[in-house]
């Protein structure tokens, strides 16, 4: 099997699809609450979201293999096989990005004729997407455990504001301020998973880690997770109260114990395998949070 196919298949990791797909489900669910439903458009957006996440998985794999952990002994320039793999991986990343951008543009024209607002959002999404791809293929992932504010903002935009706004606008041809508010909240909650991955990285670096003598970097990241969880829950309640959506939307509260449990588990069992499993559980719990919110919206 060609190496490029192997690389693409290895980047298809379903656990990474939960958070971005949750944003699409929320955007389409909010549109459905307004009485607008389009199954074909919803399916197309999910497919594009999966493609975008596969591209992110590819670039993260590239960063780990050829940027963060590379050394002179295995430098691609001195190893023909490694050089070929690196070249094909870059080509695959670029190809996936171009397909995603082109397909999203076509979808916008098919849905609403490609309005200026849609084109502006798509252009901003593509620009930030490309910026992240460029940075990750050139710079190593920092290992100091701190959360870069720029990285956090980009994460909120790509996993919250943009997917929710695009999916809602393509269905309704409108974008009220309250949708942007809940979209930002979606990105805020999604950042819990970003912190979870950083915690996992810190545990791997500082292993073995003892719960009685937790490194400051891990303690700080766990506290930031708690703050994000509380902030997202309060903002969701504020949205329900001020926008006057059905009170049954508070069903999202059922997902809060699962999200908090991932934080507490790491506090008591800061082990590598536990951290990896809790990161996956965080993604699933965030997905459940917004799915329950949409279900409550429809009741």
DONU-254009 format. One record per residue (C-alpha): chain; residue number from 1; x, y, z. Coordinates in steps of 0.1 Angstrom, whole numbers, plus 5000, padded with zeros to 4 digits. Layout:
REM DONU-254009
['A',NUM,[X,Y,Z]]
...
REM end
This chain:
REM DONU-254009
['A',1,[5000,5000,5000]]
['A',2,[5014,5035,4991]]
['A',3,[5028,5054,5020]]
['A',4,[5006,5083,5015]]
['A',5,[4975,5061,5020]]
['A',6,[4990,5047,5051]]
['A',7,[4997,5082,5064]]
['A',8,[4961,5093,5057]]
['A',9,[4946,5062,5073]]
['A',10,[4967,5066,5104]]
['A',11,[4954,5101,5108]]
['A',12,[4918,5089,5109]]
['A',13,[4913,5087,5147]]
['A',14,[4876,5088,5156]]
['A',15,[4882,5100,5191]]
['A',16,[4894,5134,5177]]
['A',17,[4862,5139,5158]]
['A',18,[4839,5144,5188]]
['A',19,[4847,5180,5196]]
['A',20,[4846,5195,5161]]
['A',21,[4815,5176,5152]]
['A',22,[4798,5188,5184]]
['A',23,[4802,5223,5171]]
['A',24,[4785,5214,5138]]
['A',25,[4757,5196,5156]]
['A',26,[4752,5227,5178]]
['A',27,[4751,5251,5149]]
['A',28,[4726,5230,5130]]
['A',29,[4706,5223,5161]]
['A',30,[4702,5261,5167]]
['A',31,[4691,5264,5131]]
['A',32,[4666,5236,5136]]
['A',33,[4652,5254,5166]]
['A',34,[4644,5282,5142]]
['A',35,[4626,5257,5120]]
['A',36,[4652,5252,5093]]
['A',37,[4665,5217,5087]]
['A',38,[4687,5204,5058]]
['A',39,[4700,5169,5062]]
['A',40,[4722,5170,5031]]
['A',41,[4739,5202,5043]]
['A',42,[4743,5188,5078]]
['A',43,[4759,5157,5064]]
['A',44,[4782,5176,5041]]
['A',45,[4794,5199,5070]]
['A',46,[4802,5168,5092]]
['A',47,[4822,5153,5063]]
['A',48,[4842,5185,5059]]
['A',49,[4847,5188,5096]]
['A',50,[4861,5152,5097]]
['A',51,[4885,5161,5068]]
['A',52,[4897,5192,5086]]
['A',53,[4904,5172,5118]]
['A',54,[4922,5146,5098]]
['A',55,[4944,5174,5084]]
['A',56,[4951,5186,5120]]
['A',57,[4960,5150,5130]]
['A',58,[4984,5148,5101]]
['A',59,[5001,5180,5109]]
['A',60,[5004,5171,5146]]
['A',61,[5019,5137,5136]]
['A',62,[5043,5156,5113]]
['A',63,[5053,5180,5141]]
['A',64,[5060,5151,5165]]
['A',65,[5080,5130,5140]]
['A',66,[5100,5157,5121]]
['A',67,[5101,5188,5142]]
['A',68,[5098,5181,5180]]
['A',69,[5116,5148,5182]]
['A',70,[5139,5150,5152]]
['A',71,[5177,5150,5156]]
['A',72,[5208,5151,5134]]
['A',73,[5212,5113,5133]]
['A',74,[5178,5108,5116]]
['A',75,[5175,5141,5098]]
['A',76,[5154,5137,5067]]
['A',77,[5181,5153,5045]]
['A',78,[5204,5124,5053]]
['A',79,[5179,5096,5052]]
['A',80,[5162,5090,5018]]
['A',81,[5133,5070,5032]]
['A',82,[5126,5095,5060]]
['A',83,[5129,5123,5035]]
['A',84,[5104,5107,5012]]
['A',85,[5079,5102,5041]]
['A',86,[5084,5138,5051]]
['A',87,[5078,5151,5016]]
['A',88,[5047,5129,5010]]
['A',89,[5033,5139,5044]]
['A',90,[5036,5176,5036]]
['A',91,[5020,5170,5002]]
['A',92,[4991,5152,5019]]
['A',93,[4986,5180,5044]]
['A',94,[4985,5206,5017]]
['A',95,[4962,5185,4996]]
['A',96,[4937,5180,5024]]
['A',97,[4938,5217,5032]]
['A',98,[4931,5227,4996]]
['A',99,[4903,5201,4993]]
['A',100,[4887,5214,5025]]
['A',101,[4889,5250,5014]]
['A',102,[4876,5244,4979]]
['A',103,[4847,5221,4992]]
['A',104,[4837,5246,5018]]
['A',105,[4835,5273,4992]]
['A',106,[4814,5252,4969]]
['A',107,[4791,5243,4997]]
['A',108,[4785,5279,5006]]
['A',109,[4776,5288,4970]]
['A',110,[4753,5258,4968]]
['A',111,[4736,5266,5001]]
['A',112,[4731,5304,5000]]
['A',113,[4749,5316,4969]]
['A',114,[4781,5326,4987]]
['A',115,[4772,5358,5005]]
['A',116,[4799,5383,5017]]
['A',117,[4795,5372,5053]]
['A',118,[4800,5335,5044]]
['A',119,[4830,5343,5023]]
['A',120,[4846,5364,5050]]
['A',121,[4841,5336,5076]]
['A',122,[4855,5310,5052]]
['A',123,[4884,5332,5043]]
['A',124,[4892,5338,5080]]
['A',125,[4889,5301,5088]]
['A',126,[4912,5291,5059]]
['A',127,[4937,5318,5068]]
['A',128,[4939,5306,5105]]
['A',129,[4939,5270,5094]]
['A',130,[4969,5276,5070]]
['A',131,[4987,5297,5097]]
['A',132,[4985,5268,5122]]
['A',133,[4997,5243,5096]]
['A',134,[5026,5265,5087]]
['A',135,[5036,5270,5124]]
['A',136,[5033,5233,5133]]
['A',137,[5054,5222,5104]]
['A',138,[5082,5246,5113]]
['A',139,[5082,5249,5151]]
['A',140,[5085,5223,5178]]
['A',141,[5057,5219,5204]]
['A',142,[5067,5238,5235]]
['A',143,[5073,5216,5265]]
['A',144,[5071,5241,5294]]
['A',145,[5034,5233,5302]]
['A',146,[5022,5269,5298]]
['A',147,[4991,5276,5277]]
['A',148,[5000,5301,5249]]
['A',149,[4972,5327,5248]]
['A',150,[4974,5329,5210]]
['A',151,[4971,5291,5208]]
['A',152,[4940,5293,5231]]
['A',153,[4924,5320,5210]]
['A',154,[4930,5301,5177]]
['A',155,[4916,5269,5194]]
['A',156,[4884,5288,5204]]
['A',157,[4880,5302,5169]]
['A',158,[4885,5269,5151]]
['A',159,[4866,5246,5174]]
['A',160,[4838,5270,5184]]
['A',161,[4832,5303,5167]]
['A',162,[4838,5293,5131]]
['A',163,[4821,5259,5129]]
['A',164,[4790,5270,5148]]
['A',165,[4787,5303,5129]]
['A',166,[4793,5287,5095]]
['A',167,[4768,5259,5100]]
['A',168,[4742,5282,5114]]
['A',169,[4746,5308,5087]]
['A',170,[4746,5284,5058]]
['A',171,[4712,5271,5070]]
['A',172,[4695,5304,5080]]
['A',173,[4714,5331,5061]]
['A',174,[4716,5351,5093]]
['A',175,[4740,5354,5121]]
['A',176,[4726,5371,5153]]
['A',177,[4750,5381,5181]]
['A',178,[4736,5354,5204]]
['A',179,[4748,5327,5180]]
['A',180,[4783,5342,5181]]
['A',181,[4781,5342,5219]]
['A',182,[4772,5305,5222]]
['A',183,[4798,5297,5195]]
['A',184,[4825,5313,5216]]
['A',185,[4813,5294,5246]]
['A',186,[4816,5262,5225]]
['A',187,[4853,5270,5218]]
['A',188,[4858,5278,5255]]
['A',189,[4846,5244,5265]]
['A',190,[4866,5227,5237]]
['A',191,[4898,5243,5252]]
['A',192,[4894,5219,5281]]
['A',193,[4906,5192,5258]]
['A',194,[4936,5213,5247]]
['A',195,[4945,5216,5284]]
['A',196,[4940,5179,5288]]
['A',197,[4965,5172,5261]]
['A',198,[4990,5196,5277]]
['A',199,[4985,5178,5310]]
['A',200,[4992,5144,5293]]
['A',201,[5024,5159,5278]]
['A',202,[5036,5172,5312]]
['A',203,[5030,5139,5329]]
['A',204,[5050,5121,5302]]
['A',205,[5078,5146,5307]]
['A',206,[5079,5146,5345]]
['A',207,[5071,5108,5349]]
['A',208,[5068,5094,5375]]
['A',209,[5044,5120,5389]]
['A',210,[5031,5117,5425]]
['A',211,[4997,5132,5435]]
['A',212,[5012,5144,5468]]
['A',213,[5040,5163,5450]]
['A',214,[5023,5175,5418]]
['A',215,[5045,5196,5395]]
['A',216,[5034,5232,5394]]
['A',217,[5028,5231,5356]]
['A',218,[5003,5203,5360]]
['A',219,[4985,5219,5390]]
['A',220,[4982,5251,5370]]
['A',221,[4967,5233,5340]]
['A',222,[4942,5214,5362]]
['A',223,[4931,5247,5378]]
['A',224,[4926,5262,5343]]
['A',225,[4904,5233,5334]]
['A',226,[4882,5239,5364]]
['A',227,[4879,5276,5356]]
['A',228,[4870,5268,5319]]
['A',229,[4844,5243,5330]]
['A',230,[4827,5266,5355]]
['A',231,[4828,5295,5330]]
['A',232,[4813,5275,5302]]
['A',233,[4785,5262,5324]]
['A',234,[4776,5297,5337]]
['A',235,[4777,5311,5301]]
['A',236,[4754,5283,5289]]
['A',237,[4730,5291,5317]]
['A',238,[4732,5328,5308]]
['A',239,[4724,5320,5272]]
['A',240,[4694,5299,5282]]
['A',241,[4681,5327,5305]]
['A',242,[4686,5357,5284]]
['A',243,[4678,5342,5249]]
['A',244,[4647,5325,5264]]
['A',245,[4654,5291,5249]]
['A',246,[4636,5261,5265]]
['A',247,[4647,5254,5301]]
['A',248,[4651,5217,5291]]
['A',249,[4684,5228,5275]]
['A',250,[4698,5225,5310]]
['A',251,[4701,5188,5301]]
['A',252,[4738,5197,5295]]
['A',253,[4742,5195,5332]]
['A',254,[4742,5158,5329]]
['A',255,[4776,5160,5312]]
['A',256,[4792,5182,5339]]
['A',257,[4800,5153,5364]]
['A',258,[4818,5134,5336]]
['A',259,[4839,5165,5327]]
['A',260,[4847,5172,5363]]
['A',261,[4856,5136,5370]]
['A',262,[4884,5137,5344]]
['A',263,[4900,5165,5363]]
['A',264,[4897,5148,5397]]
['A',265,[4910,5115,5383]]
['A',266,[4942,5132,5371]]
['A',267,[4946,5149,5405]]
['A',268,[4945,5116,5423]]
['A',269,[4961,5093,5397]]
['A',270,[4986,5114,5376]]
['A',271,[4999,5085,5355]]
['A',272,[5006,5083,5318]]
['A',273,[4979,5058,5308]]
['A',274,[4953,5074,5331]]
['A',275,[4961,5108,5315]]
['A',276,[4956,5094,5280]]
['A',277,[4923,5078,5288]]
['A',278,[4910,5109,5306]]
['A',279,[4919,5131,5276]]
['A',280,[4897,5108,5254]]
['A',281,[4869,5109,5280]]
['A',282,[4871,5147,5281]]
['A',283,[4865,5148,5243]]
['A',284,[4835,5125,5246]]
['A',285,[4821,5144,5276]]
['A',286,[4823,5177,5257]]
['A',287,[4805,5161,5228]]
['A',288,[4778,5149,5252]]
['A',289,[4775,5183,5267]]
['A',290,[4765,5200,5234]]
['A',291,[4744,5170,5222]]
['A',292,[4724,5171,5254]]
['A',293,[4720,5209,5250]]
['A',294,[4706,5204,5215]]
['A',295,[4683,5176,5227]]
['A',296,[4670,5199,5254]]
['A',297,[4665,5226,5229]]
['A',298,[4642,5204,5208]]
['A',299,[4621,5192,5237]]
REM end
